[in-house]
Amino acid sequence: MEDAEIGTPRLVRRKIFSRTPRLCVVCLTPLERLSELGGWLIPQDYLCPKCGYQGIAYLEEAPKERTD
């Protein structure tokens, strides 16, 4: 990601235990976890119930920016 004003990369940190839905990279449907052990010892595998995608890659929605 780049900051539009400066043109430099912007660091985005995510919370590990956040409850943001993980979305399928093919059809944007929320993914289901395949293993309870994933993410600790091995990468977490996900399964898309709609299109059948299975893998470790996923998308997250961008956080809404505050306008205070």
matplotlib code that plots the C-alpha trace (Angstrom):
import matplotlib.pyplot as plt

x = [0.0, 1.1, 0.1, -1.6, -0.3, 3.4, 3.8, 5.6, 4.6, 2.1, 2.5, -0.7, -0.7, -3.4, -4.5, -3.8, -6.9, -9.3, -12.6, -12.4, -13.8, -11.3, -12.6, -11.9, -9.5, -11.6, -15.2, -15.0, -17.1, -16.2, -13.7, -13.9, -10.9, -9.8, -7.7, -7.7, -3.9, -3.3, -1.7, 0.4, 2.6, 1.7, 0.1, -3.7, -5.6, -8.9, -11.8, -14.4, -17.8, -19.0, -16.3, -14.1, -10.9, -8.5, -5.3, -3.5, -4.1, -7.1, -8.3, -9.5, -11.6, -9.8, -10.5, -12.9, -11.0, -12.1, -13.2, -12.9]
y = [0.0, 3.5, 6.7, 8.8, 12.1, 11.2, 8.2, 6.2, 2.7, 2.8, 0.3, -1.5, -3.7, -6.1, -7.6, -11.3, -12.2, -9.8, -11.1, -9.6, -12.0, -13.6, -13.6, -16.0, -14.7, -16.1, -15.2, -13.0, -15.4, -15.7, -18.6, -21.5, -22.7, -26.3, -27.1, -26.0, -26.4, -24.1, -20.7, -22.0, -24.8, -24.8, -22.2, -21.9, -23.5, -22.1, -23.5, -21.6, -23.3, -21.6, -22.1, -24.8, -22.7, -24.2, -22.5, -20.2, -16.9, -14.7, -11.1, -8.8, -5.7, -2.4, -0.8, 2.1, 5.4, 7.6, 11.1, 12.8]
z = [0.0, -0.7, 1.0, -1.7, -0.4, 0.1, -2.3, 0.4, 1.7, 4.5, 7.4, 8.3, 11.4, 11.9, 15.2, 15.3, 17.2, 15.4, 14.2, 10.8, 8.2, 5.9, 2.4, -0.5, -3.1, -5.9, -5.0, -1.9, 0.2, 3.9, 4.4, 6.9, 8.8, 8.0, 11.1, 14.7, 14.8, 11.9, 12.5, 15.4, 14.2, 10.5, 8.3, 8.6, 5.7, 4.7, 2.6, 0.6, 0.8, -2.4, -5.0, -3.3, -3.0, -0.5, 0.6, 3.0, 1.1, 2.0, 1.7, 4.5, 4.2, 4.6, 8.0, 7.9, 8.3, 11.2, 10.4, 13.8]

ax = plt.figure().add_subplot(projection="3d")
ax.plot(x, y, z, "-o")
ax.set_aspect("equal")
plt.show()
